[in-house]
Amino acid sequence: MGIKNGKVFKLENKAELMEVKKVDSKGRIYLGSEFAGKKLYVIRIFDSLFITDSEEKANEIERKKEEFLREGIEKLFDFLGEPSIEEIKGAVERLRKRKFSSIQM
């Protein structure tokens, strides 16, 4: 793999894999003029973003994300066993604190 102008390439065929972009002070990312005026779909996956101009792909990723999370949680419960009521309450409380601490006005 190689990097050129902030883009990561496979060396064998120069296929573009990913671009590195910097977010400005207002939370904006410059994507380039080829996206000007286009409707883009942003899918949040954990603390990451996936951006596509295809509504079909966005919907499929959303569905698969839900399946992935559900299957992952089920496998985790199978591995760990059923959580106690106290463990569930603690997890919910930590999630609430994390969610509300990230809200900035």
C-alpha positions in Angstrom: 0.0 0.0 0.0 1.1 3.5 -0.6 -0.1 7.0 0.4 -0.2 9.9 -2.1 -1.9 13.3 -1.5 -3.6 11.9 1.6 -5.0 8.9 -0.2 -4.2 5.3 0.5 -3.6 3.1 -2.5 -3.0 -0.6 -3.3 0.3 -0.6 -5.0 -0.6 -3.3 -7.5 -3.5 -1.5 -9.1 -3.6 1.9 -7.5 -7.2 1.3 -6.4 -8.3 4.0 -4.0 -9.1 2.6 -0.5 -9.5 5.6 1.7 -8.9 9.3 2.0 -7.6 11.1 5.0 -9.5 14.4 5.6 -9.2 17.0 8.3 -12.3 18.3 10.0 -12.4 22.1 10.3 -13.3 24.1 13.4 -17.0 24.0 12.5 -17.1 20.2 12.1 -17.0 20.3 8.3 -15.2 17.9 6.0 -14.3 19.1 2.4 -15.1 16.2 0.1 -14.4 17.8 -3.2 -16.4 19.4 -6.0 -17.5 16.0 -7.3 -19.9 15.9 -4.3 -21.2 19.4 -4.6 -25.0 19.4 -4.6 -25.3 15.7 -4.1 -27.4 14.0 -1.4 -25.1 12.0 0.8 -26.1 9.4 3.4 -24.1 9.3 6.7 -24.2 6.1 8.7 -22.8 6.2 12.3 -21.1 3.0 13.3 -19.8 3.2 16.9 -17.6 6.3 16.8 -17.1 6.2 13.1 -18.9 7.6 10.0 -19.6 5.9 6.7 -20.6 8.2 3.9 -22.2 7.2 0.6 -24.2 8.7 -2.2 -26.2 5.5 -2.6 -29.5 5.3 -0.6 -29.7 1.6 -1.3 -26.2 1.0 0.1 -26.9 3.2 3.1 -30.1 1.3 3.9 -28.3 -2.1 3.5 -25.5 -1.0 5.8 -28.1 0.2 8.4 -29.8 -3.2 8.3 -26.5 -5.1 8.5 -25.3 -2.9 11.3 -28.4 -3.8 13.4 -27.9 -7.5 12.6 -24.2 -7.3 13.4 -24.8 -5.6 16.7 -27.6 -8.0 17.7 -25.6 -11.0 16.7 -22.5 -9.7 18.5 -24.5 -9.0 21.7 -26.0 -12.5 21.6 -22.6 -14.1 21.1 -21.2 -12.0 24.0 -24.1 -13.1 26.3 -23.5 -16.8 25.3 -19.9 -16.4 26.2 -20.4 -14.4 29.4 -23.7 -16.0 30.6 -26.7 -14.0 31.5 -26.0 -10.7 33.3 -27.4 -9.9 36.7 -29.9 -7.1 37.2 -27.2 -5.0 38.9 -24.9 -5.5 35.9 -27.6 -4.4 33.5 -28.4 -1.3 35.6 -24.7 -0.4 35.8 -24.3 -0.8 32.0 -27.3 1.4 31.3 -26.1 4.0 33.8 -22.7 4.1 32.2 -24.2 4.4 28.7 -26.5 7.3 29.8 -23.5 9.2 31.4 -21.4 8.7 28.3 -24.3 9.7 26.0 -25.1 12.9 27.9 -21.5 13.8 28.6 -20.9 13.9 24.8 -23.8 16.4 24.2 -22.3 19.9 24.0 -24.3 23.0 23.6 
